[in-house]
C-alpha cells in the first residue's frame, strides 16, 4: 500500500499495512523494495 486509501482499507479489514516507498504514511511496515516484504514478520515461518 502507498496511500491513505490503502491505510483506510487495511484498517477496516484488520490487516497490517505495508507501505511501499512512502515513509510518511502511517503503517505497520515500510519497505522500499518488494524483496523486503518476504522478510517481514507476517511472512516468517512460525
MOPAC internal coordinates of N, CA, C and O (Angstrom, degrees):
PM7 1SCF
backbone

  N    0.0000 0     0.00 0     0.00 0    0    0    0
  C    1.4399 1     0.00 0     0.00 0    1    0    0
  C    1.5063 1   111.08 1     0.00 0    2    1    0
  O    1.2310 1   120.69 1   -28.42 1    3    2    1
  N    1.2784 1   116.29 1   151.58 1    3    2    1
  C    1.4561 1   118.02 1   178.71 1    5    3    2
  C    1.5205 1   113.36 1  -149.51 1    6    5    3
  O    1.2310 1   120.25 1  -157.77 1    7    6    5
  N    1.3250 1   117.13 1    22.23 1    7    6    5
  C    1.4594 1   119.07 1   178.52 1    9    7    6
  C    1.5232 1   110.37 1  -144.88 1   10    9    7
  O    1.2310 1   120.79 1   -11.61 1   11   10    9
  N    1.3037 1   116.10 1   168.39 1   11   10    9
  C    1.4619 1   120.84 1   177.50 1   13   11   10
  C    1.5258 1   110.72 1   -63.94 1   14   13   11
  O    1.2310 1   120.02 1   147.79 1   15   14   13
  N    1.3145 1   117.57 1   -32.21 1   15   14   13
  C    1.4696 1   120.75 1   176.41 1   17   15   14
  C    1.5272 1   109.56 1   -61.17 1   18   17   15
  O    1.2310 1   120.32 1   136.11 1   19   18   17
  N    1.3308 1   117.00 1   -43.89 1   19   18   17
  C    1.4673 1   120.69 1   176.26 1   21   19   18
  C    1.5257 1   110.32 1   -61.08 1   22   21   19
  O    1.2310 1   120.31 1   137.82 1   23   22   21
  N    1.3251 1   117.01 1   -42.18 1   23   22   21
  C    1.4725 1   121.88 1   178.84 1   25   23   22
  C    1.5244 1   109.48 1   -59.38 1   26   25   23
  O    1.2310 1   120.10 1   133.53 1   27   26   25
  N    1.3076 1   117.41 1   -46.47 1   27   26   25
  C    1.4658 1   121.73 1  -179.14 1   29   27   26
  C    1.5233 1   111.43 1   -63.49 1   30   29   27
  O    1.2310 1   120.12 1   138.16 1   31   30   29
  N    1.3164 1   117.37 1   -41.84 1   31   30   29
  C    1.4731 1   121.01 1  -179.00 1   33   31   30
  C    1.5208 1   111.75 1   -66.83 1   34   33   31
  O    1.2310 1   120.47 1   135.92 1   35   34   33
  N    1.3309 1   116.70 1   -44.08 1   35   34   33
  C    1.4641 1   118.17 1  -179.72 1   37   35   34
  C    1.5189 1   111.23 1   -67.74 1   38   37   35
  O    1.2310 1   120.12 1   143.35 1   39   38   37
  N    1.3187 1   117.38 1   -36.65 1   39   38   37
  C    1.4641 1   120.33 1   177.63 1   41   39   38
  C    1.5234 1   110.45 1   -63.50 1   42   41   39
  O    1.2310 1   120.35 1   137.05 1   43   42   41
  N    1.3177 1   116.95 1   -42.95 1   43   42   41
  C    1.4679 1   120.95 1   179.66 1   45   43   42
  C    1.5238 1   111.35 1   -65.45 1   46   45   43
  O    1.2310 1   120.49 1   147.31 1   47   46   45
  N    1.3268 1   116.66 1   -32.69 1   47   46   45
  C    1.4652 1   120.92 1  -179.14 1   49   47   46
  C    1.5255 1   112.53 1   -86.63 1   50   49   47
  O    1.2310 1   120.51 1   168.46 1   51   50   49
  N    1.3257 1   116.64 1   -11.54 1   51   50   49
  C    1.4553 1   120.22 1   179.77 1   53   51   50
  C    1.5186 1   114.21 1    74.60 1   54   53   51
  O    1.2310 1   120.50 1  -150.60 1   55   54   53
  N    1.3268 1   116.65 1    29.40 1   55   54   53
  C    1.4633 1   120.66 1   178.27 1   57   55   54
  C    1.5331 1   109.50 1  -118.39 1   58   57   55
  O    1.2310 1   120.21 1   -27.38 1   59   58   57
  N    1.3308 1   117.21 1   152.62 1   59   58   57
  C    1.4612 1   119.49 1  -179.39 1   61   59   58
  C    1.5295 1   111.77 1   -70.74 1   62   61   59
  O    1.2310 1   121.30 1   -32.66 1   63   62   61
  N    1.3152 1   115.13 1   147.34 1   63   62   61
  C    1.4626 1   121.01 1   177.83 1   65   63   62
  C    1.5211 1   109.67 1   -96.41 1   66   65   63
  O    1.2310 1   120.80 1   -46.04 1   67   66   65
  N    1.3032 1   116.07 1   133.96 1   67   66   65
  C    1.4586 1   122.53 1   171.15 1   69   67   66
  C    1.5234 1   106.30 1  -107.12 1   70   69   67
  O    1.2310 1   120.76 1   -72.04 1   71   70   69
  N    1.3204 1   116.15 1   107.96 1   71   70   69
  C    1.4620 1   120.65 1  -179.83 1   73   71   70
  C    1.5249 1   108.98 1   -82.57 1   74   73   71
  O    1.2310 1   120.59 1   -48.33 1   75   74   73
  N    1.3130 1   116.48 1   131.67 1   75   74   73
  C    1.4624 1   122.43 1  -178.97 1   77   75   74
  C    1.5200 1   110.00 1  -107.01 1   78   77   75
  O    1.2310 1   120.98 1   -67.19 1   79   78   77
  N    1.3231 1   115.73 1   112.81 1   79   78   77
  C    1.4644 1   122.51 1   178.44 1   81   79   78
  C    1.5244 1   113.05 1    54.77 1   82   81   79
  O    1.2310 1   120.68 1  -140.30 1   83   82   81
  N    1.3385 1   116.31 1    39.70 1   83   82   81
  C    1.4629 1   120.65 1   176.93 1   85   83   82
  C    1.5205 1   108.37 1  -146.01 1   86   85   83
  O    1.2310 1   120.72 1   -98.96 1   87   86   85
  N    1.3233 1   116.23 1    81.04 1   87   86   85
  C    1.4609 1   120.86 1  -177.13 1   89   87   86
  C    1.5227 1   112.86 1   -69.20 1   90   89   87
  O    1.2310 1   119.64 1   164.21 1   91   90   89
  N    1.3212 1   118.29 1   -15.79 1   91   90   89
  C    1.4586 1   121.36 1   179.36 1   93   91   90
  C    1.5277 1   112.47 1   -79.73 1   94   93   91
  O    1.2310 1   120.27 1   162.86 1   95   94   93
  N    1.3290 1   117.09 1   -17.14 1   95   94   93
  C    1.4567 1   121.19 1  -177.57 1   97   95   94
  C    1.5249 1   109.93 1   -80.01 1   98   97   95
  O    1.2310 1   120.39 1   -47.10 1   99   98   97
  N    1.3255 1   116.87 1   132.90 1   99   98   97
  C    1.4584 1   120.79 1   175.67 1  101   99   98
  C    1.5245 1   107.87 1   -68.81 1  102  101   99
  O    1.2310 1   120.82 1   -62.21 1  103  102  101
  N    1.3257 1   116.03 1   117.79 1  103  102  101
  C    1.4618 1   121.02 1  -176.89 1  105  103  102
  C    1.5208 1   109.76 1  -152.42 1  106  105  103
  O    1.2310 1   121.13 1   -23.47 1  107  106  105
  N    1.3217 1   115.44 1   156.53 1  107  106  105
  C    1.4566 1   120.09 1   177.63 1  109  107  106
  C    1.5282 1   111.45 1   -70.42 1  110  109  107
  O    1.2310 1   120.64 1   148.80 1  111  110  109
  N    1.3227 1   116.38 1   -31.20 1  111  110  109
  C    1.4631 1   121.95 1  -179.10 1  113  111  110
  C    1.5225 1   109.38 1  -139.30 1  114  113  111
  O    1.2310 1   120.94 1   -31.06 1  115  114  113
  N    1.3247 1   115.81 1   148.94 1  115  114  113
  C    1.4626 1   122.42 1   175.81 1  117  115  114
  C    1.5246 1   108.69 1  -128.44 1  118  117  115
  O    1.2310 1   120.25 1   -47.09 1  119  118  117
  N    1.3195 1   117.13 1   132.91 1  119  118  117
  C    1.4626 1   121.95 1   176.87 1  121  119  118
  C    1.5257 1   109.46 1  -134.29 1  122  121  119
  O    1.2310 1   121.47 1   -22.89 1  123  122  121
  N    1.3188 1   114.79 1   157.11 1  123  122  121
  C    1.4632 1   120.25 1   175.34 1  125  123  122
  C    1.5208 1   111.04 1  -116.37 1  126  125  123
  O    1.2310 1   120.75 1   176.89 1  127  126  125
  N    1.3325 1   116.17 1    -3.11 1  127  126  125
  C    1.4606 1   122.12 1   179.68 1  129  127  126
  C    1.5242 1   108.42 1  -144.35 1  130  129  127
  O    1.2310 1   120.37 1   -38.44 1  131  130  129
  N    1.3133 1   116.89 1   141.56 1  131  130  129
  C    1.4640 1   119.53 1   177.73 1  133  131  130
  C    1.5268 1   111.27 1   -62.90 1  134  133  131
  O    1.2310 1   119.86 1   154.86 1  135  134  133
  N    1.3209 1   117.86 1   -25.14 1  135  134  133
  C    1.4624 1   121.59 1   178.74 1  137  135  134
  C    1.5276 1   111.63 1   -65.19 1  138  137  135
  O    1.2310 1   119.64 1   157.59 1  139  138  137
  N    1.3188 1   118.29 1   -22.41 1  139  138  137
  C    1.4629 1   122.27 1   179.10 1  141  139  138
  C    1.5268 1   112.23 1   -73.59 1  142  141  139
  O    1.2310 1   120.07 1   155.14 1  143  142  141
  N    1.3084 1   117.47 1   -24.86 1  143  142  141
  C    1.4682 1   121.65 1  -173.88 1  145  143  142
  C    1.5233 1   111.66 1   -59.37 1  146  145  143
  O    1.2310 1   119.62 1   136.57 1  147  146  145
  N    1.3138 1   118.33 1   -43.43 1  147  146  145
  C    1.4610 1   121.63 1  -176.75 1  149  147  146
  C    1.5329 1   111.96 1   -62.54 1  150  149  147
  O    1.2310 1   119.86 1   157.34 1  151  150  149
  N    1.3182 1   117.87 1   -22.66 1  151  150  149
  C    1.4593 1   121.77 1   179.30 1  153  151  150
  C    1.5125 1   114.46 1   -85.76 1  154  153  151
  O    1.2310 1   120.03 1   175.10 1  155  154  153
  N    1.3215 1   117.55 1    -4.90 1  155  154  153
  C    1.4641 1   120.72 1  -178.78 1  157  155  154
  C    1.5266 1   111.01 1   -74.68 1  158  157  155
  O    1.2310 1   120.03 1   -29.66 1  159  158  157
  N    1.3369 1   117.55 1   150.34 1  159  158  157
  C    1.4673 1   121.31 1  -177.84 1  161  159  158
  C    1.5300 1   115.98 1   -49.48 1  162  161  159
  O    1.2310 1   118.41 1   139.38 1  163  162  161
  N    1.3297 1   120.64 1   -40.62 1  163  162  161
  C    1.4741 1   118.03 1  -178.81 1  165  163  162
  C    1.5314 1   113.85 1   -62.86 1  166  165  163
  O    1.2310 1   120.23 1   163.04 1  167  166  165
  N    1.3305 1   117.16 1   -16.96 1  167  166  165
  C    1.4560 1   120.78 1  -176.32 1  169  167  166
  C    1.5274 1   113.14 1  -108.00 1  170  169  167
  O    1.2310 1   120.36 1  -172.43 1  171  170  169
  N    1.3211 1   116.93 1     7.57 1  171  170  169
  C    1.4586 1   121.52 1   178.56 1  173  171  170
  C    1.5196 1   110.09 1   -88.13 1  174  173  171
  O    1.2310 1   120.76 1   -32.73 1  175  174  173
  N    1.3291 1   116.16 1   147.27 1  175  174  173
  C    1.4671 1   120.25 1   177.32 1  177  175  174
  C    1.5189 1   109.15 1   -67.90 1  178  177  175
  O    1.2310 1   121.55 1   -32.29 1  179  178  177
  N    1.2994 1   114.63 1   147.71 1  179  178  177
  C    1.4742 1   119.24 1   178.91 1  181  179  178
  C    1.4851 1   110.17 1  -103.60 1  182  181  179
  O    1.2310 1   120.10 1   180.00 1  183  182  181

